[in-house]
Amino acid sequence: MSLPHLDSETERVSPRYAGIDIWPAADILDAMIEGQFAAVAAVRAARADIERAALATEERLGERGRLVYAGAGTSGRLAVQDGAELGPTFSWPSERLVLSIAGGRDALMEAVEGAEDDADSAGRLLAEHRIGSDDVLIAASASGTTPFTLACLRQAKQRGALTIGIANNPDTPLLQDADHAILLATGAEVIAGSTRMKAGTAQRIAMNLLSSLVMIRLGGVYDGLMVDLQAVNQKLVARSERILLHLSGRGRHEVREALRQAEGRVKVALLVLHGCDVREAESLLESARGRLRAAMDTLRLKKLGAAE
C-alpha cells in the first residue's frame, strides 16, 4: 500500500501555525485566508500545465470521448462536483461522463473506511465503464500517492486513455505517471494534513479552469454566455430568454417562440431567430461541431451568397 511521504508538503507541520489553537479568532481567520490566497497562487503557477492539459483534452474528446473523473476523499468529492456541474452548465451528455470516487456514492456524504486504499476496485470500475482511447481521465490526489486514484490513472493509461494527474506534492507517482501533470504546490496546511483546506481549494480551482476551458473550446460558450445550458428550472428558462434577447435583439415574444420551436435549445433558437428553420439550424450546428460562432458565420455567408 502506498502512503503519503512523511516529509510531503501537505503532511508537514509548519512552525508558522504553532499555538494556533490559542490565537485570537481574527488571527486564525487571517491565517486561513492567507492559505486560500496561496492556493490561488499555486494554480496561477500551474497555468501553462492546465492549458496544455485542456488543449489535449479538447483534441482527444472529439465526438465520442468521455470525461472521467477519479479521486478519493476530499479530492474525489471535488472531482465529482466538477464533473456533475458540466451537464447543467454546458449540456455535457451524461453518457460522456464517468464519475469515479473511492467507496462509491456513500463516499460523497461520509468517509468510507479503507476505500482510498482499494486499488482493486479501480480496475473493476474502469473495466465496467470500458474506458478506452477516446477517453480522458482526470485524477486528483493531494498526496499524489492515493492507491485508488493512482490505480485509476495507471489502468486508464494502459487502456489508451489520456491521463491528467492533479496533486499538491511534487515528484509523486500520480504526477510522474500522468500524460499531463498539474502540480499545485500549496505547501503545508494551517491544520497539518487537512487537505480540505488550501490543497482542496487549489484542486477545485484547477479542475474548474480545466473543464471550463475545454467546454469553451468545444463551443459551449458564445460571447461569454452559456449557450449550451440546460433549462431545467424557471431560473434557467429565464436565463435562456435573456441570452437570446441579448444576442438577437428581438422581442420577448419572438424569443419565447423560437425557444419553443427549438425545444429549449439556445443555439438552435438563435439560428431560428436569424431566419433558419429548426432542421436547418440543427444541420448548421452539426456541420460546425456544435460551435455556434462557426454556424452563424456559415449562415451569414449563405445569406450573402443568396443576396448576390
C-alpha positions as CSV (number, residue, x, y, z in Angstrom):
1,M,0.0,0.0,0.0
2,S,1.3,3.4,-1.0
3,L,1.2,6.0,1.8
4,P,1.9,9.7,1.8
5,H,5.6,10.5,2.4
6,L,6.1,11.7,6.0
7,D,8.0,14.7,4.6
8,S,5.4,15.5,2.0
9,E,4.4,19.1,1.9
10,T,0.7,18.5,2.6
11,E,1.6,16.5,5.7
12,R,4.3,18.8,7.1
13,V,3.7,20.5,10.4
14,S,4.5,24.2,9.9
15,P,6.0,26.2,12.8
16,R,4.2,29.1,11.3
17,Y,0.9,27.8,12.9
18,A,2.3,26.6,16.2
19,G,-0.1,27.5,19.0
20,I,-2.9,28.4,16.6
21,D,-5.4,26.9,18.9
22,I,-4.8,29.8,21.4
23,W,-4.6,32.6,18.9
24,P,-7.3,35.2,18.8
25,A,-10.1,34.2,16.4
26,A,-9.3,37.0,14.0
27,D,-5.7,35.8,13.7
28,I,-6.8,32.3,13.0
29,L,-9.1,33.5,10.2
30,D,-6.3,35.6,8.8
31,A,-4.0,32.6,8.7
32,M,-6.7,30.5,6.9
33,I,-7.4,33.3,4.4
34,E,-3.7,33.6,3.7
35,G,-3.8,29.9,2.9
36,Q,-6.6,30.5,0.3
37,F,-4.5,33.1,-1.4
38,A,-1.7,30.7,-1.5
39,A,-4.0,28.2,-3.2
40,V,-4.8,30.7,-5.9
41,A,-1.1,31.5,-6.4
42,A,-0.3,27.8,-6.8
43,V,-3.0,27.4,-9.5
44,R,-1.6,30.5,-11.3
45,A,1.9,29.0,-11.3
46,A,0.4,25.9,-13.0
47,R,-1.4,27.8,-15.7
48,A,0.7,26.5,-18.5
49,D,0.2,22.9,-17.5
50,I,-3.5,23.4,-17.1
51,E,-3.6,24.9,-20.6
52,R,-1.7,22.0,-22.2
53,A,-3.9,19.5,-20.5
54,A,-7.1,21.3,-21.6
55,L,-6.0,21.5,-25.2
56,A,-5.0,17.8,-25.2
57,T,-8.4,17.0,-23.7
58,E,-10.2,19.0,-26.4
59,E,-8.4,17.2,-29.1
60,R,-8.9,13.7,-27.6
61,L,-12.7,14.0,-26.9
62,G,-13.8,14.6,-30.5
63,E,-17.3,13.4,-30.9
64,R,-17.3,10.2,-28.8
65,G,-14.8,10.6,-26.0
66,R,-15.8,10.7,-22.3
67,L,-14.5,12.8,-19.4
68,V,-13.6,10.5,-16.5
69,Y,-13.0,11.9,-13.0
70,A,-11.3,9.8,-10.3
71,G,-10.4,10.5,-6.7
72,A,-10.8,9.6,-3.1
73,G,-11.9,11.5,0.0
74,T,-11.9,15.3,-0.4
75,S,-10.2,15.1,-3.8
76,G,-12.8,12.6,-5.0
77,R,-15.7,14.8,-3.8
78,L,-14.2,17.8,-5.5
79,A,-13.7,15.8,-8.7
80,V,-17.3,14.5,-8.7
81,Q,-18.6,18.1,-8.1
82,D,-16.7,19.5,-11.0
83,G,-17.9,16.7,-13.4
84,A,-21.5,16.9,-12.1
85,E,-21.7,20.6,-13.0
86,L,-20.9,20.1,-16.7
87,G,-24.4,18.9,-17.6
88,P,-26.5,21.8,-16.4
89,T,-23.9,24.4,-17.4
90,F,-22.8,23.1,-20.7
91,S,-25.2,20.3,-21.6
92,W,-22.3,17.8,-21.5
93,P,-24.1,14.5,-22.1
94,S,-24.3,12.2,-19.1
95,E,-23.3,9.2,-21.2
96,R,-20.0,11.0,-21.9
97,L,-19.2,11.5,-18.2
98,V,-17.9,8.9,-15.7
99,L,-17.5,9.9,-12.0
100,S,-15.4,7.5,-10.0
101,I,-14.9,8.1,-6.3
102,A,-13.4,5.6,-3.9
103,G,-16.2,4.0,-1.9
104,G,-18.9,4.9,-4.4
105,R,-21.9,7.1,-3.8
106,D,-21.7,6.6,0.0
107,A,-18.3,8.4,0.0
108,L,-19.9,11.6,-1.3
109,M,-21.5,12.1,2.1
110,E,-19.1,10.5,4.6
111,A,-15.8,8.7,4.8
112,V,-15.8,5.1,3.7
113,E,-13.2,3.2,5.7
114,G,-10.4,1.8,3.6
115,A,-11.9,2.9,0.3
116,E,-8.9,5.1,-0.8
117,D,-6.6,2.1,-0.4
118,D,-8.7,-0.2,-2.5
119,A,-6.8,-0.3,-5.8
120,D,-8.6,-3.4,-7.0
121,S,-11.9,-1.6,-7.2
122,A,-10.3,1.0,-9.5
123,G,-9.6,-1.7,-12.0
124,R,-13.2,-3.1,-11.8
125,L,-14.6,0.4,-12.3
126,L,-12.5,1.1,-15.4
127,A,-13.4,-2.3,-16.9
128,E,-17.1,-1.8,-16.1
129,H,-17.1,1.5,-18.0
130,R,-14.9,0.2,-20.8
131,I,-12.5,3.2,-20.5
132,G,-10.5,3.4,-23.8
133,S,-8.5,5.5,-26.2
134,D,-11.3,8.1,-26.8
135,D,-11.5,9.0,-23.1
136,V,-9.8,11.5,-20.8
137,L,-9.2,10.7,-17.2
138,I,-8.7,13.5,-14.6
139,A,-7.2,12.0,-11.4
140,A,-6.9,14.2,-8.3
141,S,-5.0,13.4,-5.1
142,A,-3.4,15.9,-2.7
143,S,-0.7,13.4,-1.7
144,G,-0.2,12.1,-5.2
145,T,0.1,8.6,-3.8
146,T,-3.5,7.5,-3.1
147,P,-3.8,3.9,-4.1
148,F,-7.3,4.0,-5.6
149,T,-6.6,7.2,-7.6
150,L,-3.2,6.1,-8.7
151,A,-4.6,2.7,-9.9
152,C,-7.3,4.5,-11.9
153,L,-4.8,6.7,-13.7
154,R,-2.4,3.8,-14.4
155,Q,-5.1,1.5,-15.7
156,A,-6.7,4.2,-17.8
157,K,-3.3,4.9,-19.3
158,Q,-2.9,1.2,-20.1
159,R,-6.2,1.3,-21.8
160,G,-5.1,4.1,-24.1
161,A,-6.9,7.0,-22.3
162,L,-5.4,10.4,-22.0
163,T,-4.5,10.9,-18.3
164,I,-4.2,14.1,-16.3
165,G,-2.8,14.0,-12.8
166,I,-3.5,16.7,-10.3
167,A,-1.5,16.7,-7.0
168,N,-0.2,19.0,-4.3
169,N,3.1,17.3,-3.7
170,P,6.0,17.3,-6.2
171,D,7.6,14.2,-7.7
172,T,4.8,11.8,-6.7
173,P,3.7,8.8,-8.7
174,L,0.4,10.4,-9.8
175,L,2.3,13.2,-11.5
176,Q,5.2,11.0,-12.8
177,D,2.8,8.6,-14.5
178,A,0.3,11.0,-15.9
179,D,0.4,12.2,-19.6
180,H,-0.2,15.7,-18.2
181,A,0.9,16.5,-14.7
182,I,-0.5,19.5,-12.8
183,L,1.4,20.3,-9.6
184,L,-0.4,22.6,-7.3
185,A,2.3,23.5,-4.8
186,T,0.2,24.7,-1.9
187,G,2.7,23.7,0.9
188,A,1.9,22.9,4.5
189,E,-1.7,23.3,5.7
190,V,-2.8,25.6,8.6
191,I,-4.0,22.3,10.1
192,A,-1.3,19.8,9.2
193,G,-2.6,17.2,6.7
194,S,-6.1,18.8,6.4
195,T,-6.1,18.9,2.6
196,R,-9.7,20.1,2.6
197,M,-8.2,23.5,3.1
198,K,-5.8,25.2,0.6
199,A,-4.9,22.0,-1.2
200,G,-8.6,21.3,-1.8
201,T,-9.2,24.9,-2.8
202,A,-6.4,24.7,-5.4
203,Q,-7.7,21.4,-6.8
204,R,-11.2,22.9,-7.1
205,I,-10.0,25.9,-8.9
206,A,-7.7,23.9,-11.2
207,M,-10.4,21.4,-12.2
208,N,-12.9,24.3,-12.7
209,L,-10.5,26.1,-15.0
210,L,-9.6,22.9,-16.9
211,S,-13.1,21.8,-17.6
212,S,-14.4,25.2,-18.3
213,L,-11.6,25.9,-20.8
214,V,-12.4,22.6,-22.5
215,M,-16.1,23.4,-22.7
216,I,-15.4,26.9,-24.1
217,R,-13.1,25.3,-26.8
218,L,-15.8,22.8,-27.6
219,G,-18.4,25.5,-28.3
220,G,-20.3,25.6,-25.0
221,V,-19.8,29.4,-24.7
222,Y,-20.6,32.2,-27.1
223,D,-19.7,35.8,-26.3
224,G,-19.3,34.9,-22.6
225,L,-22.8,33.3,-22.4
226,M,-23.9,29.8,-21.6
227,V,-25.5,28.9,-24.9
228,D,-25.4,25.2,-24.1
229,L,-27.2,25.4,-20.7
230,Q,-30.0,23.0,-19.8
231,A,-33.1,25.0,-18.9
232,V,-34.3,22.6,-16.2
233,N,-35.9,25.1,-13.9
234,Q,-37.6,28.5,-14.1
235,K,-34.4,30.4,-13.3
236,L,-32.6,28.8,-16.3
237,V,-35.6,29.2,-18.6
238,A,-35.4,32.9,-17.8
239,R,-31.6,32.9,-18.4
240,S,-32.1,31.3,-21.8
241,E,-34.6,34.1,-22.7
242,R,-32.1,36.8,-21.5
243,I,-29.3,35.3,-23.5
244,L,-31.4,35.3,-26.7
245,L,-32.8,38.8,-26.1
246,H,-29.2,40.0,-25.8
247,L,-27.8,38.1,-28.8
248,S,-30.7,38.6,-31.2
249,G,-32.1,42.0,-30.3
250,R,-35.6,40.6,-30.8
251,G,-38.6,40.9,-28.6
252,R,-39.5,38.6,-25.8
253,H,-42.5,37.1,-27.7
254,E,-40.2,36.1,-30.7
255,V,-37.6,34.7,-28.3
256,R,-40.1,32.6,-26.5
257,E,-41.5,31.3,-29.8
258,A,-38.0,30.4,-31.1
259,L,-37.2,28.6,-27.8
260,R,-40.5,26.7,-28.1
261,Q,-39.6,25.6,-31.6
262,A,-36.1,24.7,-30.6
263,E,-37.3,22.7,-27.6
264,G,-35.3,24.9,-25.2
265,R,-32.0,24.7,-27.1
266,V,-30.5,28.2,-27.1
267,K,-28.1,27.7,-30.1
268,V,-30.9,26.3,-32.3
269,A,-33.3,29.1,-31.1
270,L,-30.7,31.8,-32.0
271,L,-30.3,30.4,-35.5
272,V,-34.1,30.3,-35.9
273,L,-34.3,33.9,-34.9
274,H,-31.8,34.6,-37.7
275,G,-34.1,33.0,-40.3
276,C,-33.4,29.3,-40.2
277,D,-36.0,26.6,-39.6
278,V,-35.2,24.1,-36.9
279,R,-33.9,21.4,-39.2
280,E,-31.5,23.8,-41.0
281,A,-30.3,25.1,-37.6
282,E,-29.5,21.6,-36.4
283,S,-27.7,20.9,-39.7
284,L,-25.6,24.0,-39.4
285,L,-24.6,23.2,-35.8
286,E,-23.8,19.6,-36.7
287,S,-21.5,20.8,-39.5
288,A,-19.9,23.3,-37.1
289,R,-19.4,20.5,-34.5
290,G,-21.6,22.4,-32.1
291,R,-19.8,25.7,-32.3
292,L,-22.3,28.5,-32.6
293,R,-20.0,31.1,-33.9
294,A,-19.0,28.9,-36.8
295,A,-22.6,28.1,-37.6
296,M,-23.5,31.8,-37.5
297,D,-20.6,32.6,-39.9
298,T,-21.8,29.9,-42.3
299,L,-25.4,31.2,-42.2
300,R,-24.1,34.8,-42.8
301,L,-22.1,33.6,-45.9
302,K,-25.2,31.8,-47.2
303,K,-27.3,34.9,-46.9
304,L,-24.6,37.0,-48.6
305,G,-24.4,34.4,-51.4
306,A,-28.2,34.4,-51.8
307,A,-28.2,38.2,-51.9
308,E,-25.7,38.3,-54.8
